[in-house]
């Protein structure tokens, strides 16, 4: 089975389960849902877009990870747009539930872990990441991002998950 294209990044520093990574701009096809609606992440809206519900009726390759982030009571779920496209060449969404957006180039601090998509797992690793951020005096400049790399039907112990925050990129110059 061919591997899905994954968002490109450069590891600047590795420290156990933590990494500092430089990401270039990340183009996403995204949707927004109310965070209170626990049964609807919007995944199907974006899946329809890559399945051909777009301006050119083009099927777009599945990529990893699925990116989610929360702003107030709104959850944004996005699929990374394959690198063969840019903001001008990607087919445009035909559904008003899907939009194209970019996460701007930045330095991220990331924790990687395997396991089920359950609150206790995420809370545990988010606490570890927040402690790591505090211990290293990093300055967070974004809300939390969650990166999910496998489909829901993959056994939990094989699921790769990440929690990430943008941080000030001047931090490496002062260490």
KANORGI-V115574 format. One record per pair of residues at least 12 apart in sequence whose C-alpha atoms are under 6 Angstrom apart, sorted by the first residue. I is the first residue (numbers start at 1). J is the second residue. D is the distance in Angstrom with one decimal. If there is no record, write none. Layout:
i:I j:J d:D
i:I j:J d:D
This chain:
i:4 j:63 d:4.9
i:5 j:63 d:4.9
i:6 j:63 d:5.8
i:6 j:64 d:4.8
i:9 j:22 d:5.6
i:9 j:23 d:4.7
i:10 j:22 d:5.1
i:17 j:111 d:5.6
i:17 j:112 d:5.7
i:18 j:110 d:5.5
i:18 j:111 d:4.6
i:19 j:109 d:5.8
i:19 j:110 d:5.2
i:20 j:108 d:5.6
i:20 j:109 d:4.6
i:21 j:107 d:5.6
i:21 j:108 d:5.2
i:22 j:106 d:5.9
i:22 j:107 d:4.6
i:23 j:105 d:5.5
i:23 j:106 d:5.6
i:24 j:105 d:4.3
i:25 j:103 d:5.7
i:25 j:104 d:4.6
i:25 j:105 d:4.4
i:26 j:102 d:5.4
i:26 j:103 d:5.0
i:27 j:81 d:5.6
i:27 j:101 d:5.9
i:27 j:102 d:4.5
i:28 j:78 d:5.4
i:28 j:79 d:5.3
i:28 j:80 d:4.6
i:28 j:81 d:5.3
i:28 j:100 d:5.7
i:28 j:101 d:5.3
i:28 j:102 d:6.0
i:29 j:78 d:5.3
i:29 j:79 d:5.3
i:29 j:99 d:5.7
i:29 j:100 d:4.6
i:30 j:77 d:5.4
i:30 j:78 d:4.0
i:30 j:98 d:5.5
i:30 j:99 d:5.3
i:31 j:76 d:5.7
i:31 j:77 d:5.5
i:31 j:97 d:5.8
i:31 j:98 d:4.8
i:32 j:75 d:5.6
i:32 j:76 d:4.5
i:33 j:74 d:5.7
i:33 j:75 d:5.3
i:34 j:73 d:5.9
i:34 j:74 d:4.8
i:34 j:75 d:6.0
i:35 j:73 d:5.3
i:35 j:74 d:5.3
i:35 j:75 d:5.3
i:54 j:91 d:5.9
i:54 j:92 d:5.6
i:54 j:93 d:4.6
i:54 j:94 d:5.0
i:55 j:91 d:5.4
i:55 j:92 d:5.1
i:55 j:94 d:5.9
i:56 j:91 d:5.9
i:63 j:80 d:6.0
i:64 j:149 d:5.3
i:65 j:147 d:5.3
i:65 j:148 d:5.0
i:65 j:149 d:4.4
i:66 j:78 d:5.9
i:66 j:79 d:5.2
i:66 j:147 d:5.7
i:66 j:148 d:5.2
i:67 j:146 d:5.8
i:67 j:147 d:4.8
i:68 j:145 d:5.8
i:68 j:146 d:5.2
i:69 j:145 d:4.8
i:107 j:166 d:5.7
i:107 j:167 d:5.8
i:107 j:169 d:5.6
i:108 j:165 d:5.4
i:108 j:166 d:4.3
i:108 j:167 d:5.6
i:109 j:164 d:5.6
i:109 j:165 d:5.6
i:110 j:163 d:5.7
i:110 j:164 d:4.3
i:111 j:162 d:5.5
i:111 j:163 d:5.5
i:112 j:161 d:5.8
i:112 j:162 d:4.5
i:113 j:160 d:6.0
i:113 j:161 d:5.4
i:114 j:157 d:5.9
i:114 j:159 d:5.2
i:114 j:160 d:4.7
i:114 j:161 d:5.9
i:115 j:156 d:4.8
i:115 j:157 d:4.9
i:115 j:159 d:5.5
i:116 j:156 d:4.7
i:139 j:167 d:5.3
i:139 j:168 d:5.7
i:140 j:166 d:5.8
i:140 j:167 d:4.4
i:141 j:166 d:5.4
i:141 j:167 d:5.2
i:142 j:165 d:5.9
i:142 j:166 d:5.3
i:144 j:164 d:5.9
i:144 j:165 d:5.3
i:145 j:163 d:5.7
i:145 j:164 d:5.0
i:146 j:162 d:5.7
i:146 j:163 d:4.7
i:147 j:161 d:5.7
i:147 j:162 d:5.0
i:148 j:161 d:4.9
